[in-house]
Amino acid sequence: MSDITVLGIFVADISFSGNKLPSMGETILGDSYNVGPGGKGCNQAIAISRLGGKVNFISKLGDDDYGKLAINKLKKDNIDTSNIIISNKHKTGVAGIHVDRNTGKNAITVVRGAPSSLTTKEIDTNLFKQSKIFLTQLEIPIEVTLHCLKAAKEYGLINILNPAPACELSNDFFKLVDYFTPNETEAEFYTGVKINNENDAKVSAKKLIEMGIKKVIITLGEKGLLYSDGKEEIYMKATADKAVDTTGAGDAFNGGFSFALLKGKKIKECLEIANKVAGLSTTKLGAGDSMPTFKAVSYTHLTLPTKRIV
């Protein structure tokens, strides 16, 4: 039985670190490179599992070396891989990541590979009976994501949608979402509000609530985050950890938030925990490999028994 089901992609992250990001047409010499697990869904699943959550990961991989890397890595992190489909017709996805070692900022190109061919017929929705929370993004084909959101809602799960990469969504999507977790760029895509400060974030969150979304969390990078449910607003500064690589920080946040929510924490505490997980993830190079452990986060009060969230 898995407490949290994550739908998303795995890609093999090939990360390059250098003293700057290359400009168009420019070749630069890097300092180091790393090959590790990536993809928003994979990163989020690893983040939850390392905190102690039981995770079921739904995805699709190619029958190739990167696919084998994925299965081995996920199993090592105690993630249920029984709902991952292996395809001999498609390749496992890859991502090329350039990281500025001075700022931790990055530029990423993702080739989804096998997950882009995932269909609704390949997913057994009965698996949602076993979970309490469903976490997903927009890297999987839209019709599959919508199908799973509907199934999860029918079984009474809490739906968390991290809308990345941002794309046009119907009201059907918004009505099924309990927590909507865009970053400032994604929030701007949906609301047209450019976010430069806390007040801009509040305006953007209000517009998202008006679209039918129940609860909004806009992550603001080094500026922190803003939560709104239409009645209560919480603004929180980012943790002060020295950033080495910000790749996967948003995934760490979503994983940490899902885990804290599973533990029945109140919203402010959920945000504090997620904020800490995200901050710690930026202190190491890589995405999936940078997800912190329960011990590293040092929130001893998370040992309280899990309870059902209404």
PyMOL commands that set and color helices and strands:
alter all, ss='L'
color gray80, all
select helices_A, chain A and resi 40-51+65-76+114-117+120-122+125-130+142-154+171-176+184-191+198-210+221-223+249-262+267-281+288-290+294-297+300-303
alter helices_A, ss='H'
color red, helices_A
select strands_A, chain A and resi 4-7+11-18+32-38+55-62+84-87+92-100+106-113+133-136+158-161+179-180+215-219+225-228+233-236
alter strands_A, ss='S'
color yellow, strands_A
deselect
rebuild
show_as cartoon
